[in-house]
Amino acid sequence: MENISDSLIQQFDFTGKTAVVTGGGSGIGQRIGTVLTALGAYVTLADVNGEAVRLVAESLRSDFTTDVGWIEMDVTDPESVKHGFFDLQYKNKGCDILVCSAGISASRWVGEMTLDLWQKVLDVNLTGTFLCCQAVVQTMVDQGWGRIINIASVASRFAPWPKKFNGAYNYSASKAGVVAMSRRLAVELALYHITVNCISPGFLITPLTEKKVSEKELHQQIIDHVPMGRLGTPEDLDGLVMYLCSDLSGFLTGQEIFIDGGYSLW
């Protein structure tokens, strides 16, 4: 009889798999790139900040004594995405795993929200995610297997608390769009053994949030609204990322999964 423990452990060995992680120069993207590298995948980190993503890739090469790729990519620029993924997929002979983590936030009171600011956030968070998904779909279809993970947010469905976070209409709209787009894409790709799912984190301590959540009063207000009584970290996503990238999740697609310490239960 097959040793079930060995079989399960092998599901998380991604040796021979190729992965691309956008927003890989910091925060959630950096952590996911680290996890996939540790599990044996050949990872390419993409980020608009070329210097930051280069340094992350070099650090991972040193830590894991394996090759880690990096590329400077602006996910809002169709040509940058098209050429970047063409080069990556040609070099890597495919793309098995795509994680779209690139994202920004910019809040304003509704009367002060400019069209430029509204559009900038949607361009990065929603259009950028679409362009990257579009760039890998045909490769995944041709190889008959793929995993797409799009990073959304609890803001896709819930109004923020505390009120300090009011004004991010563009951010909430963009993340809700990512979830809706992912569901439609999941339906279209299911017969090709490609899954598309969203991870929606709650309040995590990342470069995008650390300045705000470091305020003592605000920090306490957030914790008071989280049943688990703490803020999250990118490491809290590790287990779900591993599962969604593996064959164990082959019957799970089109889902939005919250990792928020219970924040969304209220």
N, C-alpha and C positions, 0 to 999 in steps of 0.2 A: 504493500500500500504506500502511495506517495506520502512523504513527510510533509504534512500541511504547513508546518512552521517554515520549512525551507522554501516551499512554494510561495507563501505569502511574502516572505522577505525578498524573494527574487522579483516580485512585482514592483519593488521600489529600487531596482537596479536599472538605471537609465543609460547604461553603457551602450553606445551605438546610436543613441537618439540625439537629434540636433534641436536646439531650443534658441529662440530669440526672445529677449525681454526688453521691452521699451521702457523708458524711464529708468534705465539700469544704472544710472550714475549716482543714485542716492535713494534713501528711504525704502519703500516697499519693493521697488524694482531691484535695488541692490541686494536686498535680503533674498528675494526669490532667485535671483541669479546665483547667489552663493549656495542656496539649498540644491538647486539643480546641478550645479558643478560638483558639489559634494557627493551627489548620487550617481555621478558618472557621465552625465550628458555633456555634449560639446555645446557650450553656451556662447552666444554672441549678445553682448549688451549694447543697446542703442540708446542714445541720449542726444538732446540738442546741445548739451554742454560737453564738447569733445574732450576737454582736458579732464573734467571730473570722471567721465566714463573710462577714459584711458587709465587713470590712476586706480580705479576700482578693478579693472581687468588685470592690471599688473599685480595688484595685491592678491587677487585670487590665484593667479598663476603661481605666485610664490607660496601661498598657503597650501595649495593642493598639488603642486608640482605637475600641473597639466595645462594644456593650452586653453585659453579663454579669449574669445574674440571681442572686438569692440568696434563700433562705428558711430560717427557723428551723424545724426539724422534728425531732421525737423519733421515731425509727424503731421504738421499742418501743410506741408509742401508736397503736393502729389509727385513731383519729379524727384524730390529727395527720397521719398518712400519707395517709389517705383525702382529707381536705380539702386538704392540701398538693398532692397530685398532681392532684386535680380542678381546682384553680385553675391549676396550671402547664400542664396539658394543654389547658385551655380557652383560656388566654392564648396559648400557643404553637401551638395548633392541632395538637396531637399530641406524641408523644415517640418519637424514632427510636432513641435510644441511652440505655440505662440502665447506670450503673456503680454497683454497691453496694460502697462502700468503708468505710462506718461500722463501726467495730469497737473492742472494748476487751479487756483482759486482766487477770486477777486470780488470782494463784497462792496456793495453800495446801497444806501437807502433807495427805494424804488424811484423816487423823484430825481435822484442824482445818478442813476445808472445810465451810462452812455452807451450808444449802440456799439461803439468800438470795443468797449470793455465786455459787453454782453457777447459779442461775436468772438472775441479772442478766447474766452473760456470754452465756448462751444467748439471752436476750431480745434483746440488741443484735445479736449476730453472726449468729444463725440466724433467729429469728423476725422480726427487723427486715429481714433480706434477703428473706425470704418475703413480708412485707407490701408491700415496695416492688415486687417482681416482680409480685405480684398486682395492684397498682395500675395497672401500665402494659400488662398483657397484652392487654386488650380493645382498647385503642387501637392497639397494634401489629398485632393480628389484623385489625382493620378496614382498616388502611392496607396490609396485605400485606407488611410489611417491618419488621424490627427487629433490634437488637443488644443483648443483655444480657450484661454482664460482671460476674461476682461475684468479689470478692477473697477468696480462701481463704488457705491457708498450707501450708508444708511440714509443719506440725504436724497437718494433716489425715490424714497417712499415717505419719509417722515420729515416734518418741519423740525428745525433744529432747536435744541435746548442746551444751554441757556440762551436767553435772548441776545446775548453778545454776538451770536452767530447769525442773527437776522441779516438779510440783505444779499445772501448768496443765491439769488434767483437763477443766475446763469449756471452756477455750479450744480444746483439741484436738477435743473432742466437737462443739463448735459448728461448727468449720471442716470436719470430716468430714461433718457434716450439710448444710452449704452445698453441698459437692461432690455428695453423693447427691441432694439436692433438684434441683440444676441439671441433672443427667443426666436425671431423670424429666421435668423441664420441657422440656428440649431435645427429647425424643421427642414430646411433645404439641404442640409449636409448630413443628416442622420443616416441615410442609406449608404453613405460612403464611409461609415465607421469614424466619422469626425464628430466630436462632441464640442459644444460651445456652452460655457457656463460663466456666471459672474460671481465674484466674491465682493461682498459689500461690507467693508470694515466699519466699525464705529470710530470712536475717538482713539486714534493711535498717536504715539509720540514719534513724529517724523520731522524732517526739515521743513515740511510744508505747514506743520501745526505747532512746533515746539515753542515758538515765540509767544503765541497766544495762550497755550495751555500752561505756560510757566508762571502766569499771573496767579498768585496764591488764591485769591477769592474765586476766580474763574475755575481754577483747577478743582477746588472743593465743590463748586456747583455742579461740575460735570460728574465727579465721583458720586455725589449724592443721587445722581440720576442713573447710575450704573449699578445694577444689583450686585455685581461681583466686587464693587468697591475700589476699582482701580482703572487707570487708563490702559489701553492696549499697547502693544509694540509690534513691529513687523514680524517678529519671531512667532507671534500668536497665529500667524497664517501658515506656518510651516506644514503642519499635518494635512490641512485641506489641500494645499498646493500639491503635495506628494500624491495624495489620493486622486485628485482631478487629472493629474498627468499620467496616471498609471492605467493599466488595463482593468483594474478593479472597478473603475468608474465608467466602464463602457456602456452601461445602461442608464446613465445619468446625463441628461442634456437639457439645455434650455432653462436652467435653474439659476435663481439668485439666492446665494447663501450668505446669511449675516454672521459676521464674527464681531461681536460688539459687547460681550460681557453682559448681555441682557438689556442693553440700552433700548432696543426696539420693542421690548415687551410691555412698556407702559402705555 
